Amino acid sequence: MTKPAAPKRHLPTSPFKAPVAPAPKHFAPGDQVTHDVHGLGQVIGVEDGIAALVDFGSAQLRILSPYAKMTKL
């Protein structure tokens, strides 16, 4: 197995702008969300910066941060 490539660092002398890190997503209980795999759901609990507990109707799942496949509606 090979290790994944390390992210490239920005040099201060570079004429190009440094890449901007996306802002972390924040969810609150009661938020309506959609997940790429599980569909529509409602946030019922939040662990700060760690996970969100979401009720998708058929199942309640703990979705871990960085919430790549989940967006707020």
N, C-alpha and C positions, 0 to 999 in steps of 0.2 A: 504494500500500500504506500502511496505517496502522500505527503502532506499537502494540504491546499496552499495555494500561493498566498503569501503575505500581502496585505494591501499596500499599495505604493504610497510613500509619504510625500508630502508637498515640501519642496525646498523654498525657503524664504526669498531666494534670489530669482525664482522662476517668474517669467513674464505672464504666466497663466494664473488665473484665479484658483484658489484652493477649493476643492470640492466641499460643498455644504452638506453636513450630515442632516438627514431628515429629522424633523422634530418627533419625539416619541409620542405615540398615540395615548390618549387618556380616555378612559371610559368610566362612567358613573352608573350606579344601580338605576335601572329603569330605561337606560339607553336601548334603542332598537338598533340591531346590528345585522349584517349579513356576512356569512362565511363562505368561502369558495367551495368547501367540501360539504358542510353541514346545513347550509341555507340560512333562512331567517331565524333570528332569535332575539332574546331580551336578556340584558345583563342583570343578574340578580345579586352579584357580589364582586368585590374588587380587592385584590391583594396588591398594595401599592408597588408598581413597577415589576411585579412578578407574574401575576396571572389574573384572569377574569373568569368568574363562574357564569356561564351562559346557559339559559334554558332554551333549547331548540324545539320544544314541544315533545318530541319522542325521547329526548335524553337531555340531561344536564351535564355539561362538559366543562372542564377547567382548561381554558385556552391560555397557553404560556406566552409571555412577552417575547419577541417584539411584535406580535399580532400581524404578521406578514399577510395572512390570508383573510383578515377580518377588517371590515370598515363600518363606521357609524353611518346610519341612515338619517 
